[in-house]
Amino acid sequence: MLYFLENDNYKVGVDTLGAELHHFIKKDENLEFIWQADPKVWAGHAPNLFPIVGELPGQQYTFEDKVYEMKRHGFARRKEFKLVNEKSDKLVFELTEDEETLAQYPFQFRLLIAYTLDENRLSVSYHVTNSSEQALYFSVGGHPGFKVPFYPGERYEDYFIEFEQEETLHRHLLTDQGLLSGETELILEQGSVLPLNPSFFDKDALVLKRLKSEKVLLGSPASARRIEVAFKDFPYLGIWAKPDTTQYVCIEPWCGIASREGESGELKEKEGINQLAPGQSFERTYSITVL
């Protein structure tokens, strides 16, 4: 079921399935910024990733000497959330463990995803609480897809992603199975502007670590609008679209990352796994601003 936030200039729609953002619309132009999930291209809008980000070796991991199976990016995006708080400027959705999740993830948890609309900025907050009597191991992240180009008549190839600071960017390459290969490739040297190029995604996502920047801009010299994605305290960033796509791009703040090829599969040892003691909580927020 879709729920909406709205102010004088913007309208936001969020579905209870996956607590997934479906719409971010500038009302006076009827301008939609979120990719509208064409199943012939990519059927997502802006999935939420929990309790893992990326792929596991053989879609399996080990915890306390037991093997569990879990698909890429975890189960939250396929689960129905409960709306637990609805205000004029805020929606909060909740997911807790059930029989289905416990079969693949042996932890009690509470995941809250909050959407807050403030003028032209939409904030997306993840709040994870450990309801177990043991340590909780998890990753969490966003996967928002943006419709590119924004306006009819513009060209995808004119769009760029501009980093807040000058960066030398090495993408961490993925195998055909979606695992980190251990190899890197230089894609930007001492610069801040990365032109969108469909061929970038022939090798899957651009997986970036240790950025100096805490925000990026998505735009074009010809476009009247730009999107700012701010991701402070998210240690990884993914940029992705399906190969040869010229209709959207995903800018993905992650607190987690795919497993490395050849690693043990032990959940506690996985890169990007966060640990919470019983009763403790974890919170991270990224934002999308229309400029």
N, C-alpha and C positions, 0 to 999 in steps of 0.2 A: 504494500500500500504506500502511495506517495503522500508525503507531508511537505508543506511549503512554508518558507519564510519570505517576507516581502516588506520592502520599504518604498519610498517614493520613486526610486530609480532602478531597483534591482529585485529580481525574484529568484529564489533558490528552491529546488525540489530534491528531496531525499527519499529513497525507497527503504522500506523496512527490510527487504531482502538484501542482506549484506550491509545494511546501513549505508547504502551506496548513493553518492551524489549523482543525480541525473540531469540537473539543470542549474545553470547560472546565467541569467538572462538580463541584459540591459533593456529595460522596458520601452523607453522612448524610441529605440531603433529596432525593437524585437530581435535583438542580436544575441544568439546563443553561443556561449563559449565552450560548453562541454560537448565532446563527441557523442553522437546520438546512437551508438551501438548498432551499426549496420552489421547484421550477422554474416553477410557475405565478405566483410572486410575485417572487423574485430567487434565482437559482441559485448564488450565491456563499455562502461562509462568512466568509472573511477573506483575500482575495487579497493577494499580495505584488506590488508594482508596480516594475518594472524593465525596461528602462533609461530609461523615461520615466514621468512621472506625468501623467495627463490626456490630452487630445486634441491632435493635430497638425493644421495646416491641410491639409485634404484627405487626412489620414492620411499625410502625406509630410513629409520634411525633407531638407535639403541638407547634405552634408559633402564638402569638397574637390572642389567643382564637380560632384558626382554626387548624383542624387536617389534616396532610399530610401523605401520604404513601410513603415509600422508602425502597427498598430492601437492604439486607446486603452489606456493604462496599460502598454504594452509586452508582451513575449512571455513573461516569467518565469512568469506565472500559468498558462500553458498548457504549460509544459515539465516533464518528469519530472526531479526532483532525485535525487541520490545521497546516501544516508545515510552520512556519513563519521565520525561520532562518536556513540556511544550510551553514556550513563552513567545512573545511577539518577535523577539530577535534571536531565539535559541531553540534548538531541538537536541535532545539527548536520547540516544538509543543504547540498549543494554543487551549483552549476551552473556550467559553463564553456561557452565558445563551441563551436559545431558548424557544420556546413554550412548548416543552416536559419537559425541566428542570424546568421551572417556575410553572408547574402544581404540582410538587412534592417538589420544593425548591424555595420559593418566594424571591429570591435575584438575583441582577445583580452582576456578578463577571467576573474576567479574571483569568484563571488558565494557567500558563505556566509550562511545564515540559521540562527541558533541560538535554541532555545527552552529556557529555564531555569526550573524550578519551585522556588520557595523559599517554603515554608509556603503562604500564600494569594496569593502574587504570581507571575505569569508574565511573564518578560522576553523580549522578541523583539528580537534583535540582527541588524543587517545589516553585513556585512563585505565590502567591495568591494576587490579588488586589480587593478591594471592589469598585465596580462600582455603588453601590446603594446609595441612599440618607439616608439610615438607617444603623445601625450596621449590620455587616455580621458575622454570626455564622457558624463555619465549623470545620471539622477535615480533616487531610490528612495523607497519609502514603503509604509505599511501601509493596510489597508482592512477592519479587523475589524468584523463585523456582530454586534450584540448583540440577543438575543431580548427584546423588550419587549411586554407586561409580563413580569416575572420569574415571577410567581405567578398561577395561575388566579384569576379574580374581580377582579383589578386592572384599572385602565383606563389605556390608552396616554396619554390626555390628561392624566393626573395626573403623568406622568413629566416630568422636567426634566433639563437639563444645567447644572451649576453650575460656574462658572469659579473658579479659585483666587484670583483678584484681581478687583476691580471693573474692568469693561471697557466701553468704548464700541465696539460691534461694527458694522462695515460689511461686508456680504457683497459679494464681487466677483462681479458677475453674469456668467453664461455665455450664449452664444448657443445657438440650436437645434442648432448643430453641436458644442457642447461647448467652444467657445473663449471666452476672456475677452473680454468686450465693451468693456472700459474703463470701464464704468459701475459704480456702487456703490449699495447700499441700506442704510439704517440699520435694524438689527434689535434693538439693545439700547443704551440710553444710560445710562451710569454705573450699571451694575448688574452682578450676578454670576450671576443665575439666568435661564436661557433655557428657558421651557416648551416641551415637544415639541408641535408642531402640524403635522399632515400637510400643511397648505397651504403650509408653508415650502418644500416640495420641488416645488411646481408649476413653479418656475424652476430646477430641477436642484439641485445641491449648494449648501450654504452654504460658500463658499470664503473662508477667513479668513487674514489676514496680520498680522504684527507684534503678536501677542498679548503682553500682560504675563504672563499665566498660563502655567505650565509643566505644569499638570495640570487635569483636569476630573473631576467626579463625574456619574454617571448614576444616577438613583434616583427615588423617589416618597415622599411623606410617609407613605403607607400600607404601604410595602414594608419587609420586615425586612432587606433587603440593598441595598447600593449597589456600583457598579463605579467604580473610579478608573482613569483612563487618564492616565499621565504621559508627556510627550513633550518633555522638555528637549532643546534643540539641533535640533529639527525646526521650521523657520521658517514652515511653513504647516500649517493644520488644515482638513480637510474634514469636514462633517457631512452625511449623505445617507441618504435612503431613496427608494424609488420613490414617485411622487405618490399621495396618498390611502392610503398604507400605514399600518396601525396594528398592525404585528406585529414590527417590528425597527427599529433605527437603527444606522448606521455612524458611528464616530468615527475619523477617519483622519489619523494623523500623516504628514506629507509632507516630504521633502527634494526638492521639485520641484513643478511646477504646470503647468496647461494652457497652451498657447500663446495669445497674444493675437491677436484677429482683425486681419488685415491685416499681420502681421509678416512678415519676410523668409522665414522657414522655415529659416534657417541655424542648424544645431545649436549652434554655438559661441556664438551670440548669444541663445539662448533663455533666458528667465527661469527660474531654478531649476535650471539645469544646473551640475553640479559637475565640476571638472576635476582629473584625477589625472595626475601625471608617471609615466613608466614605472617599474614596480617599487614604486610607492607604494600605500598602502592608506587606506581611509576606513571609519569605523565609527560607527554610530548605534544607540541602543537606546531602545525605548519599552516600557512595562510596563502590564499589566492586573492590578489588585488587587481582590479581593473583600472588601468591608468589611461 
